[in-house]
Every structure is written in structure tokens, then in C-alpha cells.
Amino acid sequence: MTIDHQGPDTTWFRGLGLGVFIHWGHASTRGWELSWQMTGGVTLQEPELEPVGCEEYFANAAGFDPDSFDPASWAELAWRAGARYMVFTAKHHDGFAMFASALSDYSVVKHAPFGRDVTAEIVDAFRARGFRIGLYFSIVDWHHPDYPRFTDETISKPYVVGIYPKAPEKWERYRSFMLGQLGELLTGYGLIDLVWLDGEFEHGEQEWRFDQIREFIRARQPQALVNDRCVGHGDFATPEQQLPVIAPDRPWEACITMNSTWGYVPWDETWKSSATILHTAIESVAMGGNLLLNLAPRGDGSLPPQAVDRLEALARWYAVHGESVQGVKPGLELWQFHGPSTTRSRPDGGARIYLHLTARPYERAVVRGIPVKRVESVSLLSDGRALPFTVEQRLSDIHARTPDPSGELRITVDSELLDPLCTVLAVDLAAPSDPGEPMQDLDGPRTPSSSTNRTRP
């Protein structure tokens, strides 16, 4: 298998920091997990779900009528919470199109009383707020007769990867339908920045012909980045429900839920704390990636209060600390500072390092192996107040006699200054005295790995 590195520009994707992954569909009206409620969950995924009959699940779409749908309010909250790109589930595995499709009557426009193009309204609202736009599209369709359609007799409960009904004699007809719907999304909703494909796990590359799917997308949205679910043809990696141990050697995002489920499931009370979500976002950026945080609206279009509370907490933090995680690069190595750090260059040739205190320092914060003679100041990012610090060179006397020695920086941080979610310290470094001398590599080497961890959304 080869990885396709010849693709669109990924520069804008690196350093975005935070995105929102909106999982929403007719199943949300019943508090069911999208698609997976039919199977009782996945054997690789927790928590397991109470199975719902396939016909009952499919029939539920006819009642979808979200009277509290207000995508502009979603966009405003997500923007204040620090998100700068979004991905919306235009069609999940259950086959219900949340967009206007001429190829199927099983859509929010034709099959539900709501009768409006949900995808268009969400895209318009988020684009107007300044977001980069991404669309999720499952290449499987458990409702379509040519896939073939799931029934209680033909699927395993709980679902086991590799065991599913097939209809090889109908396969080419289904592929044409699938590409047709994908084409509708690529040509009817303006500039698309991300195409987030899913569902590849039920068939192999020979059947899907991933290279053709990738070229199909390029022909219609050449600038769009495509995720790695079409194995071997992705522009960015998508580790799921956890951060990778080692950062992938290409652009990446970690997609993570606020609780344990992707859709709105009211009994799922395993909500992550605001601090946990924020620290995950910070660590993603410090490793060179982004966090795609899931947001699951309720069936009526309103947002769960638990999700709103967490996004509001992020909004308060980003309002004063956002510069430390947006448009930055990875900072120091873990041996240099015991916590996530980021950095940005200054116009004068200097640099600013952001130290994120995700754990409380009991005496001081210590940074090792930085050019101590060029430390201009250390400040609290939230209000700019100067913090006392000392530098130590005695650990390397020989190195200390060089023009730009490395040493240890020790910063005093009083407990009353600590932010309840995450304190950020800003360390400003002057430019090297010798214009020909390069700045110390603050990005630090990152051991590449193409392996990622994932379950199934």
C-alpha cells in the first residue's frame, strides 16, 4: 500500500487547533446513536447499545422535524469556543441524506416533514461565521436496496466488523449511486475544505476503488483535503477517541466525543470535564495536530446543556489564551518541559514559547535546554503580568561559554495566579545576535509514525 502525498495544500490545516464534528440525524429525536443503534453497537466500541429493529429505525426518519434548529447559534458558540473548522454528517451509514438529493427519496427534504436542506443551512451559517467547511459522507448505505439494505435477519447484533450482507451482482449500480450522492455534495454547497469519508470497513480496496473515489473528489473540489479512511489516499490522518502516542508523519486530527457516544444519547452521562477536553485540544496542537471535538445536537435542534457548558468554558479560556493554540507550531520536547508547549516566530526574528500548565507546579515551572541568554521576559498570558524567573548555566559550563548557550529556566508561579482550566506562561526570546545563526529549533524533532488508533464513529 502506498500513501498519496501528491495532493492539495495542507498548510492551512496545520495549526487550526480546534474543530467541531457535528453528528446529527433523525435518530437524535429518539436519543439513538446514529446508525449503530440498529446493531446494538460495535464489538470494538463501548458503551454497547440497546438494539432497535431496523425497520423501526428507518421509519423514524418520517417524523424528523427539528423546531429549534438554529445553526447560526451553533456556529457562534463553536467560534467563541475556539473552533475554526467544522465537519457535518451529511449522510451517515444509515443512508438518511441530510441534504437535498435528487437520487434518493430517503432524505430530510423529501422524506421528513422538516423539508429543508439541513446541510445547506449549516454550511451557510458556519461559512458566514468564518469557518473552514467539512462534510462527512459515509460510503456505505444500510438503507439502500443495492448495498443491500440492512434487516434484522441479515446483520449481526452486536455488529462484528467483517460480517455483513453483500450483493455483488448489484455492486456497480450501488457504486454509481454512492458517487452520485457524493457528487451532489461536492457541486452544490460551494467551496468545500474537507471531505471526511467513512464506512470503508465493510469492503476492500478492490471493491471500493479508493483511487477512483479520490480522483472523483479532486475533479470537483481540487483544493479539498480528504481524510485517510480511503486507505492509502488521504491527505490527513484521523486517530479516533484518543491522541496518538507518536504524532503521525503527516497532517492529522484526533476526533473525540464529549461523552462516549457520537449522536445525542441522553442516558450517556460519561461527560468529559471541561479541563479534560481543553487539555486534549492543547496536547493535540502541541503534537502538531488538531482536535475535532464532537457536538451532538438533540433531535429538536437544540444543544444539550452539558455540551453548552463545556463549550462556554472553552470560550472563556480561548478569549484570553487563544493565541497559544491557534496558528502556532509544536514547541519543546517533553524532556525540556513537562507539559504541552507551542511556539510562534516574532517579526523581529525572536520567538515566543507558550508553556501550558496542565498540572499544578508545586514550586516553579522549569524549562531545560533553551538559549537562556536570549530570554527577554516571562509573563502570564492571561493578563501580561511579568513573572519572576532565574536562569541556570552551571549544569553545562563548557556550553555556557558558547555565544548562545543552552541552560535551565526556572519560573516562579504563585498558586493564586493559576487558571482553573489551564495556566499559560509566555516566554519571549530575542533573536540570535549573529544574523547568520539560525534560531534554535523550537519545533523539536517528532518521531514520525503512520500508525493511528481508531474505533468507529
C-alpha positions in Angstrom: 0.0 0.0 0.0 1.3 3.5 -0.8 0.3 6.8 0.7 -0.7 9.5 -1.7 1.3 12.6 -0.8 0.6 14.5 -4.0 -2.4 16.4 -3.1 -3.7 19.9 -2.2 -2.1 22.4 0.1 -2.3 21.3 3.7 -0.7 24.4 5.2 -3.9 26.0 6.3 -4.9 22.8 8.1 -1.8 22.7 10.3 -2.2 24.9 13.4 -6.0 25.4 13.1 -6.2 23.9 16.6 -9.9 23.1 17.2 -12.8 22.0 15.0 -16.3 20.7 15.7 -17.7 17.4 14.4 -21.5 17.6 14.3 -23.3 14.3 14.4 -27.0 14.8 13.9 -29.8 13.0 12.2 -33.3 11.7 12.6 -32.1 9.1 15.2 -31.3 12.1 17.6 -35.1 12.6 18.0 -35.2 9.2 19.9 -31.9 9.5 21.7 -30.5 6.8 19.5 -26.9 6.6 18.4 -26.6 7.4 14.6 -26.8 4.1 12.6 -25.2 1.9 15.3 -28.4 1.7 17.3 -29.7 -0.9 14.8 -26.8 -3.2 15.5 -26.7 -2.8 19.3 -23.2 -1.2 19.0 -19.9 -2.4 17.7 -18.0 -5.2 19.4 -14.9 -2.9 19.4 -16.7 0.0 21.0 -18.2 0.9 24.4 -20.8 1.5 25.6 -22.9 -1.1 23.9 -26.4 -0.1 22.8 -29.9 -1.5 23.2 -30.7 -2.8 19.7 -33.5 -1.2 17.8 -35.2 -3.0 14.9 -34.0 -1.9 11.5 -37.5 -1.1 10.2 -38.4 0.9 13.3 -35.1 2.8 12.9 -35.6 3.6 9.2 -39.2 4.6 9.8 -38.3 7.1 12.4 -36.9 9.4 9.7 -40.5 10.3 8.7 -41.0 12.2 11.9 -37.9 14.4 11.8 -39.0 18.0 12.4 -36.5 20.0 14.5 -38.3 23.1 15.5 -35.4 24.5 17.5 -32.9 24.2 14.7 -30.7 27.4 14.7 -27.3 26.7 13.0 -26.2 30.3 13.4 -26.2 29.9 17.2 -24.2 26.7 16.9 -21.6 28.4 14.8 -21.4 31.4 17.2 -20.9 29.2 20.2 -18.3 27.0 18.5 -16.4 30.0 17.2 -16.2 31.6 20.7 -15.1 28.2 22.0 -12.0 28.4 19.7 -13.2 26.2 16.8 -12.1 27.3 13.3 -13.4 24.5 11.1 -16.4 22.2 11.1 -17.4 18.8 9.8 -21.1 17.9 9.5 -22.6 14.4 8.9 -24.3 15.0 5.6 -25.0 11.2 5.4 -24.2 8.6 8.0 -24.2 4.8 7.5 -28.0 4.6 7.9 -28.4 6.3 4.4 -30.6 9.2 5.5 -29.4 12.2 3.5 -29.4 15.4 5.5 -29.2 17.3 2.2 -31.3 17.7 -1.0 -30.6 14.6 -3.1 -32.1 14.0 -6.5 -31.0 10.4 -6.3 -33.0 9.3 -3.2 -36.3 10.0 -1.6 -34.8 9.0 1.8 -33.7 12.5 2.7 -34.6 15.3 5.1 -36.0 17.2 2.2 -38.3 14.5 0.7 -39.0 12.1 3.5 -39.3 14.2 6.6 -41.8 16.9 7.5 -39.0 19.4 8.0 -38.5 19.5 4.3 -35.4 21.8 4.3 -31.8 21.2 3.2 -30.2 21.0 6.6 -26.7 20.7 5.2 -27.1 23.9 3.2 -28.3 25.8 6.2 -25.5 24.5 8.4 -22.8 25.2 5.8 -24.1 28.7 5.1 -24.2 29.6 8.8 -20.7 28.3 9.6 -19.2 29.8 6.5 -20.7 33.2 7.3 -19.0 33.0 10.7 -15.6 32.3 9.2 -15.3 28.5 9.5 -13.5 26.2 7.1 -16.1 23.8 5.9 -16.0 20.0 6.0 -18.6 17.4 5.0 -18.8 13.9 6.4 -20.1 11.3 4.0 -20.4 7.5 4.6 -19.7 5.5 1.5 -21.9 2.6 2.9 -25.7 2.9 2.9 -27.5 0.4 5.1 -30.9 1.6 3.7 -30.2 1.3 0.0 -31.5 -1.9 -1.6 -28.4 -2.3 -3.8 -26.0 -2.2 -0.9 -28.1 -4.2 0.3 -30.4 -2.8 2.9 -29.9 -4.0 6.5 -32.6 -6.2 8.0 -32.8 -7.7 11.5 -32.2 -11.1 9.8 -29.1 -10.2 7.8 -27.0 -8.3 10.4 -25.2 -9.5 13.5 -26.1 -7.9 16.8 -23.8 -6.5 18.1 -22.2 -5.7 14.8 -19.0 -7.6 14.0 -16.6 -6.0 11.5 -16.4 -8.3 8.5 -19.8 -9.9 8.9 -22.4 -8.0 6.8 -24.7 -8.8 3.8 -23.4 -8.5 0.3 -24.9 -8.3 -3.1 -22.1 -8.5 -5.6 -24.4 -8.5 -8.6 -25.7 -5.1 -7.6 -22.4 -3.6 -6.6 -21.6 -1.4 -9.7 -25.1 0.0 -9.5 -24.6 0.9 -5.9 -21.2 2.5 -6.5 -22.7 4.7 -9.2 -25.4 5.8 -6.7 -22.9 6.4 -4.0 -20.6 8.5 -6.2 -23.7 10.4 -7.5 -24.7 11.5 -4.0 -21.1 12.4 -3.2 -21.1 14.5 -6.4 -24.2 16.3 -5.2 -22.4 17.4 -2.1 -19.3 18.4 -4.0 -21.1 20.5 -6.5 -24.0 22.0 -4.6 -22.5 23.6 -1.5 -19.8 26.0 -2.5 -16.1 25.6 -1.7 -15.5 22.5 0.5 -12.3 22.5 2.5 -12.5 19.0 3.9 -14.2 15.8 2.7 -14.5 13.3 5.6 -15.2 9.9 4.3 -16.2 6.9 6.4 -17.6 3.3 6.1 -14.7 1.8 4.2 -14.5 -1.1 6.6 -17.2 -3.2 5.0 -15.5 -3.8 1.7 -11.9 -3.9 0.4 -10.0 -1.6 -1.8 -10.7 -3.7 -4.9 -14.4 -3.2 -4.5 -14.4 0.5 -3.4 -11.6 1.5 -5.8 -10.4 4.2 -3.5 -8.2 5.8 -6.1 -11.2 6.5 -8.3 -13.1 8.0 -5.3 -10.1 10.3 -4.6 -9.9 11.4 -8.2 -13.7 11.9 -8.3 -13.3 14.4 -5.4 -10.3 16.1 -6.9 -12.1 16.7 -10.2 -14.8 18.6 -8.4 -13.1 20.2 -5.4 -9.4 20.1 -6.2 -8.4 22.1 -3.1 -10.3 19.9 -0.6 -8.4 17.8 1.8 -9.6 14.2 2.1 -9.2 12.1 5.3 -7.4 8.8 5.5 -10.4 6.4 5.7 -10.0 5.6 2.0 -6.8 3.8 2.9 -3.8 5.0 1.0 -5.4 8.1 -0.5 -5.8 10.5 2.4 -4.3 14.0 3.0 -4.6 13.8 6.8 -4.8 11.1 9.5 -7.7 10.7 11.8 -6.9 8.9 15.1 -10.1 8.4 16.9 -11.2 8.7 20.6 -7.6 9.2 21.7 -4.4 11.0 20.9 -1.7 9.1 19.1 1.2 8.0 21.2 3.5 9.3 18.5 2.4 12.0 16.1 1.7 10.8 12.5 4.2 11.9 9.9 1.5 13.9 8.0 -1.2 16.4 9.0 -3.7 14.9 11.5 -6.6 15.5 13.7 -7.9 13.5 16.7 -11.7 13.1 16.6 -13.1 12.7 20.1 -16.5 12.8 21.7 -17.5 14.9 24.7 -19.0 11.8 26.3 -18.9 8.3 24.9 -21.4 8.4 22.0 -21.3 10.3 18.7 -25.0 11.1 18.4 -27.3 12.6 21.1 -27.9 9.7 23.6 -29.4 11.2 26.8 -28.6 8.3 29.0 -24.9 8.6 28.2 -23.7 10.7 31.2 -20.0 9.9 30.8 -19.2 13.6 30.1 -15.6 14.6 30.0 -14.7 17.6 32.1 -14.0 21.0 30.5 -10.4 20.7 31.7 -10.0 17.2 30.1 -11.4 18.5 26.7 -9.2 21.6 26.8 -6.1 19.7 27.7 -6.7 17.2 24.9 -7.0 20.2 22.5 -3.8 21.7 23.8 -1.9 18.4 23.6 -3.1 17.9 20.0 -1.7 21.2 18.9 1.5 20.7 20.9 2.0 17.4 18.9 1.3 19.2 15.6 -2.3 18.2 15.1 -5.8 19.4 15.6 -8.7 18.3 17.8 -12.0 17.6 16.1 -14.4 17.8 19.0 -17.8 16.1 18.6 -21.0 18.1 19.1 -24.3 16.2 19.1 -27.5 18.3 18.9 -30.7 17.0 20.3 -33.5 15.9 18.0 -35.2 19.3 18.1 -32.0 21.1 17.0 -31.1 22.5 20.5 -27.8 21.7 22.1 -27.5 19.6 25.3 -26.8 21.9 28.3 -23.8 19.7 29.2 -22.3 20.4 25.8 -23.1 24.1 26.0 -21.5 24.3 29.5 -18.2 22.8 28.2 -18.1 25.0 25.1 -18.7 28.1 27.2 -15.9 27.1 29.5 -13.6 26.7 26.4 -14.9 30.1 25.2 -13.8 31.8 28.4 -10.4 30.2 28.2 -9.8 30.9 24.5 -10.8 34.6 24.9 -7.6 35.2 26.8 -5.3 32.3 25.8 -6.3 31.6 22.2 -3.0 32.8 20.7 -1.2 29.9 22.4 -3.1 27.3 20.4 -4.1 28.9 17.2 -1.7 29.4 14.3 1.3 28.0 16.3 3.8 25.2 15.9 4.8 22.5 18.3 7.2 23.8 21.0 9.6 22.0 23.3 10.4 18.3 23.8 9.0 16.6 26.9 12.5 16.4 28.4 12.6 20.2 28.2 9.3 20.9 29.7 6.9 18.5 31.5 3.8 19.6 29.7 2.5 20.7 26.3 4.1 23.7 24.7 3.8 25.7 21.5 5.7 28.4 19.7 5.4 31.2 17.2 8.0 33.4 15.5 8.1 37.1 16.0 8.5 39.7 13.3 11.8 40.8 14.8 13.4 37.4 14.4 12.7 36.4 18.0 10.2 33.8 19.2 7.6 33.3 21.9 7.2 30.0 23.6 3.9 29.1 25.3 4.1 26.8 28.3 0.7 25.2 29.2 0.5 24.2 32.9 -1.9 21.3 32.6 -0.7 20.1 36.0 -0.1 22.3 39.0 3.5 23.4 39.6 4.2 23.0 43.4 7.2 25.3 43.4 8.1 26.5 40.0 7.9 25.7 36.3 11.2 24.5 34.8 12.3 24.6 31.2 15.6 22.9 30.1 17.8 23.3 27.1 16.7 26.7 25.8 19.0 29.7 24.9 19.0 31.3 28.4 20.9 34.4 27.4 18.1 35.3 25.0 15.3 35.1 27.5 13.8 38.6 27.5 10.8 38.1 29.7 8.3 35.6 31.2 4.7 36.6 31.6 1.3 35.3 32.4 -0.5 35.2 29.1 -3.9 36.0 30.6 -3.0 39.5 31.8 0.6 40.1 30.7 2.0 40.4 34.2 5.7 39.7 34.5 6.7 36.6 36.4 10.0 36.3 38.3 12.5 33.8 36.8 16.1 32.7 37.1 18.4 31.1 34.6 21.0 28.4 35.3 24.1 27.6 33.2 26.2 25.8 35.7 24.9 22.4 34.5 27.0 22.8 31.3 29.9 25.2 32.0 31.6 24.4 28.7 28.4 25.1 26.7 27.9 28.3 28.8 31.0 29.8 27.2 29.5 29.5 23.7 27.8 32.6 22.1 24.3 31.2 22.5 24.4 28.7 25.4 21.5 26.4 26.5 20.5 26.2 30.1 17.7 26.0 32.5 14.9 28.5 33.0 13.1 28.5 36.4 9.8 30.4 36.7 8.0 31.2 39.9 4.2 30.8 39.6 2.2 31.7 42.7 -0.8 29.4 43.3 -3.3 32.3 43.2 -2.4 33.0 39.6 -3.4 29.6 38.3 -6.2 29.4 35.9 -8.9 26.8 36.8 -8.6 25.1 33.4 -5.0 25.7 32.3 -2.5 28.5 33.0 -0.3 29.6 30.1 3.1 31.2 30.5 4.7 33.2 27.7 8.5 33.1 27.3 9.9 35.7 24.9 13.2 35.0 23.3 15.3 37.6 21.5 16.6 36.9 18.0 20.1 35.4 17.8 22.9 38.1 18.0 24.5 36.7 14.9 22.1 37.2 12.0 23.6 34.2 10.3 22.9 31.9 13.2 19.6 30.1 13.0 17.1 30.2 15.8 17.2 27.1 18.0 14.8 24.5 16.6 11.9 25.0 18.9 9.7 22.8 16.9 11.8 19.9 18.1 12.1 16.6 16.3 9.0 14.5 16.2 9.5 10.8 15.6 7.2 10.0 12.6 4.7 7.2 12.6 2.0 6.4 10.1 0.0 4.3 12.7 -3.1 5.7 14.3 -5.6 4.4 16.7 -9.3 4.3 15.9 -12.6 2.6 16.6 -15.7 3.5 14.6 -17.8 6.7 14.7 
